[in-house]
Amino acid sequence: MGFDANRPDLLIGVIGAGAMGRGIAQVAAAGGIRVRLTDAKPGAAQEALKFIDGMLKRAAEKGGMTTEQATAATARIQIVDGPADLTPCQAVIEAIVENPDVKQKLFAELEAIVADDCIIASNTSSLSVTLLANKLKHPGRFAGFHFFNPVPLMRLVEVIDGVLTEPWVGDALMALGRRMTREPVRVKDAPGFLVNQVGRGYSLEASHLVSEGIASFVEVDRVMRDVGGFRMGPFELMDLTALDVTQPASELLYAQFFHEARYRPSLVMRSRLDAGILGRKVKRGFYDYASGQQAVAPEATAPSARPQSVWVSQAEPGGHSALTQLLDKLGAPVEAGAKPSARALIFVTPLGEDTTTCALEQGLDPRRTVAVDTLFPMAKRRTIMTCPITEPAFRDAAHGLLASDGVPVVVAKDSPGFIAQRIIAMIVNIGCSVAQNQTATPADIDKAVTLGLNYPHGPLAFGDRLGPERILKVLNNMQRVYGDQRYRPTLWLSRRARLGVSLLTLDN
C-alpha cells in the first residue's frame, strides 16, 4: 500500500486527549509528524495541547531539544472538533476508554470518514485487537499500537497484528513508531499482548506466596530488589500503578486465557481492591503513604546466636559449593563428614523444593534443618527458610551466622522455591510461553520487557543467566511439591534446557 511513515507531510489523527493520547500526540509531533488531536470532552484537547507545550518547553530547558524544535513541535499539533475533521489523515490512533462497545462505535464512524487505505490503530492495553476489528468493513487495515505510560518517557510501543491485519499495516506502524522515536516490537494478538503477560509473573507470584504466609510484603520487596535486581519490589510497583488497574487487568487476562493456571489471580489482591486499599493515590496500599512518603519499619537486628558447628548438604553440588565458600569467609565451623553430627546446624540448598521435602528425602533431622537460597548472589541479601518444626535456636543461629558480615537476611516460612526462585522462574516460564506461542520473537520479548517493565533482564536472558537447566529444575520441583499445573514448565524452556542451549534459540 502507499503508506509512507517518513513522508515530510505525514498527517495522523489522535482521538482521546487523556494521559495516553496527549503523550502519543507529543512524541509524534516531536518526530516531525503533523497531528490532529480531538477529544469528546469539551476543552480537553485544548488543555492537552497546553500540557504538551509545557512538556516540550521543559525538554528544551533540559537540553533534550532546542527551543526552536519545541516550538515547531507544538505548532504541528492542531486541535479539531471531532472525527469528522480527520478525513485527510494517513493514520488515526484511538486512545479512549477501555470499552469495546465504545471503541467499535468510534471505528465504525471513522470508516465512513477516512480513506480506505488509512490505518486505524488502537492504543488498547487489554482488549483483543481481533475482537475490536470484527465489525469493520476493512479489518485488514486495523492493528493495535500500544504505548506505555508516561508515553514521552517509555520508549516501547507494541505493534499488534490481529488475525485479519494485513502485513503492510504492521510494517507501516513499526516504521511510524520509529519515527516517533519509540522502540517498536511486533506482537501477535494475544491476551495481555507481550509485556502485560510477562508482568503477571512478578505481581501474581509475589501475591500468592504472601497469601500462603511465606513472607511479608516488605520482605518480598526487599528480596526482589536486593537479590533479583529489580528497581521496585512487586508490592511497591502495585502501589504505584494502583490495584484498581492491576487487579481487573489480571482477572481479565486470566479469563481471556480460559483460566490458564499460570495467570491465576490472587485473593490477596482481590480483597484489598474490595477494601479500597489501592495504593499511593489513596495514601494507603501495601504500604502507608499518609505522610506523603512510603512508610517502612526498619529491619530488625539480626540475632547474636551462632551455631556450634555447621553441616552443608551436597545434594545440590552448586549450592553446596556457593554456601561453603561463603561460610568459609564468615569463619563458620563447617563439618566435613558425610553426615551431620548430633548438634550441628544443617544447611540445605534446594532448587524449587521446600525445607521439609529436602530434610525428609535426604534423611536429615528437620528440627535442625534450614534452607539457604544459593541460586542468586548472596552479596546484598540472603534468604533462609525453615520448616514447620525447625527449632527456633537453630533458625536464629543460621540467621545470626549468615548476617554476621552485615549482609541482611530474610527468614521465610517453608515454600517450594523460596521467594526469588519462585517469582523469577515464573517470569522466565511465561516469557518462554510467549515465545512458544509465537506471540513475538525471543529477542523482541526480552527487548519489550526491559523497556516496558524496567526489569534488570528480559525473561529469556534472565533464564540464561541463571541457567535454563536450573530454572527447569526449580519449576519441576515446585510442580511436584505443590501438585499445581501453575508451575509446569513450557516445552520451549524444557527442550532448550535439556539440549543445553540458550532460551533465545530459534527453531530451525
Legacy VTK file of the C-alpha trace (Angstrom):
# vtk DataFile Version 3.0
C-alpha trace
ASCII
DATASET POLYDATA
POINTS 508 float
0.000 0.000 0.000
1.001 3.659 -0.226
1.601 4.486 3.466
4.995 6.130 3.983
5.830 6.783 7.627
8.717 9.061 6.652
6.942 11.394 4.250
7.515 15.030 5.295
3.820 15.901 5.157
2.564 12.872 7.106
-0.659 13.632 8.968
-2.077 11.436 11.716
-5.136 11.748 13.909
-5.227 11.071 17.656
-8.612 10.546 19.286
-8.574 10.965 23.050
-6.565 13.674 24.824
-6.037 11.984 28.174
-2.647 10.928 29.525
-2.076 8.415 26.722
-3.496 10.433 23.818
-1.620 13.602 24.658
1.589 11.590 25.117
1.139 9.979 21.698
0.481 13.385 20.127
3.598 14.804 21.812
6.037 12.124 20.604
4.503 12.201 17.117
4.912 15.971 16.864
8.451 15.747 18.245
9.161 13.243 15.467
8.194 15.775 12.821
4.666 14.458 12.226
1.622 16.704 11.859
-1.135 15.735 14.307
-4.842 16.434 14.531
-5.957 15.906 18.140
-9.554 15.621 19.320
-11.472 14.607 22.427
-15.197 14.235 23.073
-14.913 16.175 26.327
-15.187 19.936 25.675
-11.910 21.723 26.311
-9.917 18.533 26.955
-7.904 18.727 23.734
-7.026 22.378 24.349
-5.873 21.516 27.884
-3.802 18.674 26.457
-2.112 20.982 23.954
-1.230 23.400 26.736
0.220 20.495 28.737
2.205 19.234 25.723
3.591 22.716 25.082
4.793 22.869 28.680
6.409 19.430 28.439
8.212 20.323 25.206
9.465 23.611 26.667
10.724 21.719 29.718
12.513 19.258 27.425
14.174 22.234 25.697
15.248 23.700 29.067
16.880 20.372 29.947
18.716 20.206 26.621
16.643 17.417 25.076
15.826 19.665 22.094
16.252 23.269 21.075
13.688 25.946 21.848
13.006 26.218 18.120
12.377 22.466 17.862
9.968 22.588 20.819
8.058 25.497 19.310
7.884 23.745 15.917
6.653 20.513 17.522
3.824 22.289 19.344
2.868 24.045 16.101
2.433 20.675 14.365
-0.496 19.799 16.656
-3.882 21.064 15.534
-6.957 20.801 17.759
-10.051 19.709 15.815
-13.691 19.347 16.784
-14.143 15.634 16.178
-13.514 12.561 13.988
-15.146 14.294 11.006
-12.046 16.517 10.799
-9.704 13.524 10.370
-10.595 12.838 6.702
-7.147 13.674 5.264
-5.184 11.633 7.848
-2.998 8.751 6.695
-3.364 7.036 10.107
-5.653 7.506 13.108
-4.747 6.326 16.606
-7.550 5.798 19.117
-6.771 6.353 22.813
-10.186 6.469 24.506
-11.881 4.488 27.283
-11.155 0.721 27.502
-14.670 -0.281 26.484
-15.028 -2.466 23.365
-18.537 -1.196 22.505
-17.474 2.450 22.679
-14.341 1.765 20.653
-16.170 -0.232 17.964
-18.760 2.537 17.603
-15.933 5.027 17.050
-14.211 2.786 14.487
-17.455 2.412 12.516
-17.769 6.193 12.476
-14.162 6.567 11.348
-14.550 4.141 8.446
-17.127 6.448 6.895
-14.743 9.400 7.193
-11.194 8.327 6.303
-9.805 6.877 3.074
-9.886 3.109 2.564
-6.091 2.882 2.920
-5.949 4.977 6.116
-4.597 2.900 9.007
-6.865 2.736 12.051
-4.975 1.782 15.212
-5.983 1.287 18.831
-3.862 2.043 21.885
-5.799 -0.614 23.831
-3.815 -2.268 26.603
-6.104 -5.210 27.317
-8.724 -5.747 24.591
-8.336 -8.192 21.726
-7.292 -6.417 18.536
-9.052 -9.131 16.545
-12.271 -8.584 18.501
-12.129 -4.806 18.049
-11.731 -5.258 14.278
-14.506 -7.792 13.771
-17.202 -5.251 12.837
-15.058 -3.170 10.495
-15.684 -3.150 6.752
-11.919 -3.205 6.213
-10.455 -5.121 9.186
-7.179 -5.642 7.335
-6.114 -2.018 7.902
-6.684 -2.207 11.675
-3.997 -3.014 14.287
-3.002 -2.393 17.873
-0.491 0.356 18.624
0.048 0.054 22.372
2.119 2.756 24.071
3.150 2.788 27.723
2.529 5.465 30.337
4.078 8.043 30.525
4.487 7.925 26.751
7.309 10.507 26.393
9.469 8.587 28.911
8.547 4.993 27.995
10.271 4.197 24.716
8.408 0.948 23.977
5.416 0.574 21.675
3.805 -2.791 20.886
2.579 -3.183 17.297
-0.145 -5.837 17.469
-1.327 -7.777 14.432
-4.894 -9.067 14.695
-5.892 -12.236 12.884
-7.064 -10.204 9.853
-4.464 -7.408 9.983
-2.659 -7.162 6.645
1.152 -7.350 6.917
1.737 -3.899 5.391
-0.200 -2.306 8.254
2.075 -3.724 10.944
5.115 -2.839 8.810
3.854 0.734 8.500
3.230 1.065 12.238
6.710 -0.268 13.018
8.139 2.495 10.831
5.771 5.057 12.344
6.821 4.040 15.844
10.475 4.526 14.973
9.756 7.983 13.522
8.032 8.822 16.808
11.383 7.951 18.481
9.901 4.839 20.099
11.279 1.268 20.116
8.585 -0.833 18.390
8.169 -4.586 18.820
5.923 -6.749 16.647
3.376 -8.818 18.546
0.717 -11.313 17.515
-2.679 -10.633 19.095
-2.929 -12.470 22.432
-4.397 -11.678 25.866
-2.132 -9.142 27.522
-0.145 -8.912 24.284
3.510 -9.332 25.374
4.513 -7.075 28.264
1.345 -7.487 30.331
1.603 -11.270 30.101
5.142 -11.370 31.459
4.348 -8.771 34.121
1.815 -11.135 35.704
4.650 -13.450 36.779
6.047 -10.734 39.030
2.893 -9.442 40.717
0.850 -12.638 40.920
3.539 -14.990 42.210
4.552 -12.454 44.851
0.931 -12.162 45.956
0.437 -15.927 46.061
3.433 -16.511 48.293
2.337 -13.758 50.704
-1.149 -15.281 50.830
0.487 -18.582 51.815
2.208 -16.898 54.753
5.714 -17.392 53.322
6.879 -13.798 53.818
5.516 -10.266 54.296
5.011 -7.647 51.587
8.093 -5.727 52.651
10.260 -8.866 52.854
9.298 -9.870 49.318
10.063 -6.362 48.053
13.452 -6.354 49.782
14.393 -9.713 48.297
13.329 -8.790 44.775
15.259 -5.511 44.880
18.434 -6.773 46.538
18.522 -10.353 45.239
16.603 -10.130 41.959
17.972 -6.729 40.953
14.577 -5.110 40.286
14.197 -1.348 40.667
11.000 -1.775 42.651
9.562 -4.699 44.566
6.254 -6.121 43.284
4.166 -4.544 46.041
5.822 -1.138 45.710
5.097 -1.370 41.991
1.448 -2.296 42.523
1.064 0.631 44.924
2.378 2.899 42.179
0.185 1.513 39.373
-2.836 1.117 41.736
-4.766 -2.078 42.438
-7.894 -0.841 40.656
-5.777 -1.004 37.494
-3.677 -4.095 38.221
-6.297 -6.474 39.607
-9.023 -6.028 36.937
-6.325 -6.446 34.276
-5.134 -9.649 35.977
-8.659 -11.061 36.193
-9.353 -10.164 32.541
-6.124 -11.835 31.394
-6.982 -14.991 33.362
-10.458 -15.136 31.787
-9.138 -14.452 28.273
-6.660 -17.336 28.617
-9.526 -19.686 29.555
-8.276 -19.910 33.161
-4.701 -20.849 32.341
-3.173 -21.658 35.753
-0.061 -19.512 35.181
-2.237 -16.395 35.261
-4.421 -17.332 38.246
-5.159 -14.134 40.239
-4.560 -13.781 43.956
-7.159 -13.433 46.695
-4.809 -11.030 48.496
-5.099 -8.534 45.655
-8.860 -9.023 45.240
-9.645 -8.494 48.918
-7.527 -5.349 49.116
-9.192 -3.985 45.975
-12.613 -4.646 47.559
-11.455 -2.781 50.665
-10.343 0.226 48.609
-6.687 -0.140 49.659
-5.462 0.797 46.209
-2.006 2.283 46.663
-0.303 5.665 46.576
-3.241 7.550 45.074
-5.403 6.897 48.165
-2.386 7.122 50.533
-2.788 3.509 51.591
-1.851 0.298 49.857
0.584 -2.446 50.730
2.403 0.437 52.426
1.129 3.546 54.216
1.579 6.906 52.464
-0.231 9.180 54.931
2.915 11.290 55.310
3.351 11.531 51.546
6.247 9.069 51.650
6.297 5.282 51.822
6.348 4.231 55.480
8.553 1.199 56.120
9.607 -0.100 59.510
13.375 -0.644 59.840
14.677 -4.187 59.637
15.075 -5.971 62.936
18.599 -6.527 64.220
19.941 -9.979 63.429
20.239 -12.428 66.366
23.592 -12.720 68.103
23.279 -16.535 68.168
25.849 -18.702 66.382
25.892 -22.468 65.745
28.322 -24.854 67.464
29.018 -26.378 64.056
27.546 -26.398 60.569
26.991 -29.196 58.070
26.086 -28.474 54.418
24.194 -30.961 52.245
25.849 -31.937 48.955
22.536 -32.863 47.290
22.880 -29.730 45.139
26.597 -29.533 44.278
26.416 -25.960 43.014
24.580 -24.789 46.112
26.976 -26.704 48.371
29.960 -25.015 46.735
28.492 -21.492 46.890
27.405 -21.825 50.512
30.614 -23.430 51.802
32.640 -20.632 50.174
30.507 -18.066 51.996
30.693 -19.949 55.301
34.476 -20.093 54.968
34.582 -16.285 54.618
32.355 -15.986 57.674
34.677 -18.229 59.682
31.958 -20.793 60.364
32.890 -24.199 61.886
31.908 -26.400 58.917
31.843 -30.189 59.390
33.385 -32.317 56.650
31.695 -35.645 57.441
29.234 -37.485 55.212
26.538 -36.963 57.860
25.937 -34.148 60.360
26.900 -34.578 63.967
24.186 -34.718 66.629
24.078 -30.950 67.380
25.144 -29.479 64.035
23.080 -26.837 62.239
22.075 -28.474 58.950
22.010 -26.373 55.790
20.321 -27.492 52.560
20.410 -25.555 49.270
17.298 -26.581 47.301
16.199 -25.582 43.816
12.403 -25.413 43.823
11.936 -27.663 46.862
10.917 -26.713 50.380
12.879 -27.399 53.549
10.516 -30.176 54.633
10.967 -32.116 51.388
14.753 -31.734 51.477
15.041 -32.890 55.082
12.781 -35.911 54.643
14.110 -37.061 51.272
17.735 -36.636 52.365
17.209 -38.338 55.732
18.112 -35.238 57.755
16.772 -34.054 61.113
14.126 -31.430 60.162
14.348 -29.816 63.608
17.891 -28.677 62.817
17.470 -28.045 59.079
17.486 -24.601 57.462
17.431 -23.968 53.691
19.528 -21.273 52.006
18.805 -19.817 48.551
22.062 -20.088 46.611
20.639 -19.646 43.097
21.395 -15.930 43.310
24.440 -13.981 44.502
24.428 -13.616 48.273
26.334 -10.315 48.398
23.469 -7.853 49.115
20.868 -10.015 50.859
20.389 -13.654 51.815
17.227 -15.728 52.121
16.840 -18.649 54.505
13.826 -20.875 55.052
12.693 -23.059 57.947
10.311 -25.999 58.037
7.324 -26.153 60.425
9.353 -27.898 63.157
12.754 -26.233 62.757
13.743 -25.321 66.301
13.978 -21.544 66.909
17.511 -21.913 68.305
18.759 -23.359 65.003
16.801 -20.797 62.984
18.349 -17.961 64.995
21.829 -19.491 64.772
21.511 -19.711 60.985
20.208 -16.141 60.786
22.922 -14.778 63.074
25.709 -16.573 61.243
24.646 -15.559 57.744
24.149 -11.937 58.836
27.442 -11.757 60.753
29.193 -9.777 57.994
26.460 -7.121 57.930
24.508 -8.522 54.947
20.772 -8.617 55.832
18.888 -11.915 55.931
15.195 -12.615 55.248
13.794 -15.582 57.183
10.952 -17.103 55.173
8.494 -19.832 56.073
8.674 -23.130 54.198
7.983 -22.774 50.479
8.974 -24.604 47.322
11.305 -22.132 45.599
11.886 -19.646 48.432
10.906 -16.119 47.202
13.163 -15.075 44.317
13.346 -18.585 42.803
9.552 -18.759 42.625
8.988 -15.326 41.158
11.807 -15.290 38.620
11.131 -18.864 37.483
7.545 -17.799 36.736
8.722 -14.735 34.810
11.099 -16.895 32.754
8.462 -19.552 32.130
5.831 -17.039 30.978
8.404 -15.439 28.675
9.054 -18.894 27.241
5.292 -19.386 26.795
5.112 -16.154 24.781
7.932 -17.455 22.586
6.358 -20.925 22.289
3.062 -19.387 21.130
4.927 -17.257 18.564
3.387 -14.117 20.015
6.745 -12.385 19.486
10.340 -13.287 18.680
12.646 -14.171 21.588
14.726 -11.026 21.015
11.619 -8.826 20.999
10.318 -10.488 24.172
13.447 -9.504 26.089
13.565 -6.059 24.488
9.919 -5.332 25.326
10.164 -6.460 28.942
13.317 -4.483 29.709
11.881 -1.336 28.072
8.252 -1.721 29.156
8.737 -3.058 32.689
12.285 -1.897 33.534
13.270 -5.419 34.593
17.026 -5.947 35.020
16.922 -8.570 32.248
14.366 -9.882 29.810
12.770 -13.209 30.840
14.796 -15.312 28.421
18.074 -13.572 29.244
17.240 -13.976 32.946
16.840 -17.709 32.392
20.135 -17.872 30.511
21.998 -16.012 33.277
20.720 -18.366 35.978
20.937 -21.461 33.763
17.945 -22.879 31.875
18.532 -26.305 33.424
18.349 -24.821 36.923
15.170 -22.866 36.128
13.693 -26.096 34.741
14.617 -27.893 37.973
13.005 -25.141 40.080
9.756 -25.411 38.109
9.692 -29.217 38.048
10.257 -29.374 41.800
7.653 -26.690 42.545
5.115 -28.540 40.423
5.961 -31.825 42.138
5.695 -30.443 45.681
2.668 -28.219 45.048
0.868 -30.539 42.636
-0.185 -27.388 40.768
-0.210 -27.031 36.973
0.651 -23.370 37.527
4.313 -24.391 37.710
4.519 -26.794 34.778
7.477 -25.884 32.555
6.810 -24.817 28.977
8.154 -27.033 26.223
10.209 -24.065 24.966
12.064 -23.983 28.286
12.211 -27.752 28.788
13.661 -28.517 25.355
16.306 -25.797 25.431
17.336 -26.633 28.998
17.744 -30.316 28.131
19.599 -29.507 24.901
21.921 -27.149 26.766
21.242 -24.128 24.560
20.123 -20.533 25.149
16.442 -19.774 25.719
16.795 -17.263 22.859
17.455 -20.120 20.427
15.034 -20.152 17.495
13.667 -23.332 15.967
15.435 -24.259 12.706
LINES 1 509
508 0 1 2 3 4 5 6 7 8 9 10 11 12 13 14 15 16 17 18 19 20 21 22 23 24 25 26 27 28 29 30 31 32 33 34 35 36 37 38 39 40 41 42 43 44 45 46 47 48 49 50 51 52 53 54 55 56 57 58 59 60 61 62 63 64 65 66 67 68 69 70 71 72 73 74 75 76 77 78 79 80 81 82 83 84 85 86 87 88 89 90 91 92 93 94 95 96 97 98 99 100 101 102 103 104 105 106 107 108 109 110 111 112 113 114 115 116 117 118 119 120 121 122 123 124 125 126 127 128 129 130 131 132 133 134 135 136 137 138 139 140 141 142 143 144 145 146 147 148 149 150 151 152 153 154 155 156 157 158 159 160 161 162 163 164 165 166 167 168 169 170 171 172 173 174 175 176 177 178 179 180 181 182 183 184 185 186 187 188 189 190 191 192 193 194 195 196 197 198 199 200 201 202 203 204 205 206 207 208 209 210 211 212 213 214 215 216 217 218 219 220 221 222 223 224 225 226 227 228 229 230 231 232 233 234 235 236 237 238 239 240 241 242 243 244 245 246 247 248 249 250 251 252 253 254 255 256 257 258 259 260 261 262 263 264 265 266 267 268 269 270 271 272 273 274 275 276 277 278 279 280 281 282 283 284 285 286 287 288 289 290 291 292 293 294 295 296 297 298 299 300 301 302 303 304 305 306 307 308 309 310 311 312 313 314 315 316 317 318 319 320 321 322 323 324 325 326 327 328 329 330 331 332 333 334 335 336 337 338 339 340 341 342 343 344 345 346 347 348 349 350 351 352 353 354 355 356 357 358 359 360 361 362 363 364 365 366 367 368 369 370 371 372 373 374 375 376 377 378 379 380 381 382 383 384 385 386 387 388 389 390 391 392 393 394 395 396 397 398 399 400 401 402 403 404 405 406 407 408 409 410 411 412 413 414 415 416 417 418 419 420 421 422 423 424 425 426 427 428 429 430 431 432 433 434 435 436 437 438 439 440 441 442 443 444 445 446 447 448 449 450 451 452 453 454 455 456 457 458 459 460 461 462 463 464 465 466 467 468 469 470 471 472 473 474 475 476 477 478 479 480 481 482 483 484 485 486 487 488 489 490 491 492 493 494 495 496 497 498 499 500 501 502 503 504 505 506 507
